[in-house]
Amino acid sequence: MIIMKRPYLPPLPSLRAFEAAARLSSFKDAAAELSVTPTAISHQIRQLETFLGRRVLNRSPRSVKLTPEGLLLFDVVGTSLDQIAAVTRRVIEQGEPSALTVSSTSAFLNHWLVPRLAELWDSQPDLELRLHVSDQIAVLRAGEVDIAIRYGSGPYADPSVPLCKDVFLPVCSPSLSIATLSDLQNAPLLHVDGRLRPAPSPGWDRWFREAGLDTVSARAGQHFPDSTLAVQAALAGRGVALLSRVLVADALESGLLVAPFSNLLPGDSYHFVCAKTLAERPDVVRLRNWFQAALADGTSPS
């Protein structure tokens, strides 16, 4: 087999250095973009000019300008690099894994995300989602756990965007007929133990104190290890729970739960966090945008 060389094709690194220097009118800026030194850029340009036997850039202490020959080459090189970048992006997108794994707490997945999966799939029919349930902070690695919906103040080591600010409020089944603070004083209370965030914890002691009811015993009642069980108990009419508005938004809208009081306790924020290598991947960006729109729709405090 005879291998035919392309005799008029300059060294590709020199073309890339030339395009960056010409576009930015600076060896220094071109070096920063390509993560090399200005000396390396200068070397690549000299290599290109030696190959061509022509000068392609006129240098001065303050500027870099194209020669007529350089302008002719720049138009073609710039267009070619744009085309290569576009094709490369298409190849990467076609090679994306078919599924994204999203990690969050059992409470958030059960009470917020799962009821909205049909809506999500309607908006993104090609998306395959796997849910990872963990009340611990999952380590994000592309292809393992790709994305997490985290609750806290941030910042996070991985790329993240805030989704909404949360608040806590008393909720209960309408069957309990809780309408006044006097009713609440005689109602069974539901507690969520082990809340680590926010600090101070949004518990009944704090809520009663800020409502001006210091004499009420907020310790009595049933205790649950997480919000998932407390929501279920409230739905079953077992008492009044102090819960995240995000987690009970659907139950409040449907009338399965009511919020008799306007007194709110501030919470932390929900965040969309992804593995570092996925921050700009198109399917991850689409999913992030969906979470931002969905959580901004009626769940953030006014």
N, C-alpha and C positions, 0 to 999 in steps of 0.2 A: 504494500500500500504506500502510495506517495503522499506525504503530508505537505500541503501547500500552505506557505506562510502568507500573512497579509503584509506586504512590504511597506505599505504607507500608513500603517497603524502605529502611532507613537506609544511609548510606555503609558499604560493606563493611569498609574499614580501621578504622572506628570500632568496628564489632562485634568484630573480631578483638582490638583493643586492650582493649575492655571485657571480653571473655571471659578474656583472660590476666590482667588486673588483678584481676578477681573471683576467679578460680581460685587465684591466688597470694597474694591479699590484700596486694599490694604493687605500686605503680607502678614501683619500682626493679627488682624481679624480672621484671615483665612487660616492661620495656624491655630487659633483658638477653636474655630469651627471643626477643624479636622483633628484636633488633639495632638498636634505636633509643634515643633518650634518654628519660628520665623526663618531660621537658617535652613531648616528642612524644606520649607516652601521655596526659598530662593534656589536651593539646589535642584529641586524638581523643575522649576521654570527654566533654569540654565540647561538642564538635560533635554527639555522639550525644544528649546531654541537650537541646540546643537543638532538634534535630530532633523529639524526643519531647515536649518541653515538660514533662518530668518529670526529677527527679533519680534516677539509678540507683545511685549509690555515695555513701555518706557517708564523707568523708575526715577523718582526724585525723592528728596527727604520728606516731602509732604504728601506725595500722591503717587498713584499707580494708574497709568493710562494705557489703553489698548492702541497698538499700532494698526494700520489698515489691515495687515495680514492677521493680526491678533483678533480684530473685530470679525473677520470672516470665519476664523476658527471658533471663536466664542459662541457665535449664533448656533453653530452646529453642535458643539459640545454641550451647551446648556440644554438644548432641546433633547438631545440624546439622553442626558442624565435624568431629565424629567420623565422621559418615557420609561427608562429603566426603573426609576423609583415607583412609577405607577404600576408597572407589571409586577414588580417585587411585592408591592402591597397586595395585589390580587392573589398572587401565589400564597402569601402568608395567610390571607383570609380563607382561602380554599382549604388550607391545611389546618385550620383551627380545630381543636377538639370539639366533638359533638356535644359535650356537656360541660356545664360550669357547676362547680360545687360551692354552695353558699352555706356558711356556718352562722348560727345565731343561737340564742337561748330557746329552750322549749316554749317559754311563754310567748316570745315574739313570733316564732314560727307557727305555733298552734292558733294564736288568737289574732294575728295580723296577716302573716304572709299566706298561709294555706287557704284562708277564705278568698284570697285575691288571685290565686294561681290561674283560674280560668281567664280573668281579665288580663293577666300578664301574657298568657299564651295567645290570646286573641290579638294582642298588640305585637307580639313577636313569635309568630307560629313556628319559626325554625329553631327556637331556643329549647334546649334540653337542660333541665335544671335538676341538680341533685342536692338534697337538703342534708346538712350535717348538724345534728343537735348536740350542743355542748354549752353548759353554763360556765365553762372555763374558756379562757382566751385561746383560740386555736392559732397555731403557727401557720402562716399563709405561705404556700408554695404552689406555683402554677402546676396544674395537673393533679394536685392532691386536694388541698382546700384553697380555692381560688379567691374567694370573696368572703367577707364577714360583715354582718350588720352588728355594730358594737354600740354599747350604751355607756357613755362617760363624757368627760370634759375634753378628752384629747390633750395634746396632739398624739398621733400614733406614728410608729416608725415606718409603717407602710403608707403608700398614697391613700389619702382619705378625703372625703367631702362630708360636711354636716348635712343631715337630712331634715331634722326638725328638733325643736326644743320641746321637752316633755313637761307635764305637770301631773300632780297627784290629787285625787279628789275622792270623797266618799261616794260609794255607789252601792245599790242594793236592789233586790227584786221589788217591783211595785206592789207585790202581795204583802209586804211588810208595812205598808202605809206610813212610811217615815216622811214627815213633812216639816217638823220643827226640831230645834235643838233639844227641847224637852223630850220629844219622841226618841231622839238619838241617845239620850242619857239612860233610857230604859231598854235599849235594843242590844242584842248580842253583837259583839265586835269580832271581826275576823282580822287576824294578824299575819303578816308575812315576815318570817324570821330570816336572819342572815343576809339582809340587804346590805351590800357593801357600798353602794353609791346611790344617790349623792350623799355627801356629808354636809350637815347632819342628816341622818336617815329620816325619810318622810314617814314617821310613825304616828300612831294615834296620840301619844303624849304631846308631841309637838303640835299636832293639829288642834287638839283641845286647848292647849295653852294659847295659841294664836287666835283661836275663836273666843277666848275669854272665859273658858270653862276650866279653871285650874283645879276645881274641887272634884271633877269627874275622874273616876278610876278607869284608866285606859289599859290596864293590864289584863283584866278579865276577858274571857272569850276564847275562841278556838284559834290555834296557831298552826300555820302551814309552812313547809320548808321552801316553797317558791310561789311565784305569782300565778302559775298555771292552776294550781289546786285552789287558791283563794278565789280566782275568777269563777271556777266551777261551783264552789260553795256559795258564792254570792248569787249566781244564776239559780241555784237550787233553793234560794230563800233562807239560807242558814244564818244570815246576819249581814252586817254592813262592813264593807271592805274599803280600805284606802288604797287605791290602785292607780296605775299609770293610765292616763287618758288615751294614749295610743293603743294600749291593750284592750280597752273596753269600748273603743269608738264604735265598732259595729253593733255591740249589744245595746249601747245607748241609742243609736240611730233606730234600731229595730224595736225599741221599747222593752226588750228583755230585762234591761237594767235602767234605773233612773238615778240621777244625780240631784239629790234634794237641796244641796247647799252650794253656795257660790264660793266658799272659802277654799282656796287652792294652795298647795305647797309646791314650790318650784322643784323641778327635777333636773336631770342632766339632758344631754342631747343624744339622739341616735346618729350614727355615722356609717357611711358606706366606705369600707376599707378593702383594698385589693392587693394582691401580690405585686411587687414592684414592676415585674416585667409585663404586667397586663394593663397598666393604667391607661394606655392609649389604644388598646385593641378594640376594634369596632363593636364587637358583641358585648364587651364589658362596658363600654361607654353607653351603649343603648340601654343596658340593664340599669346602670347608674342613673341615667336620665329618668327611667321609669320609676325607680324608687323615690327620686327627688320629687317628681310630680305627684305620685300617689300619697306620699307622706305629707306633702304640703296641702293636700286636699282635705281640709276640715279637721286635721289632727293637731296642728300647731296652735298654741295659745294665741288669742287675738291681742 
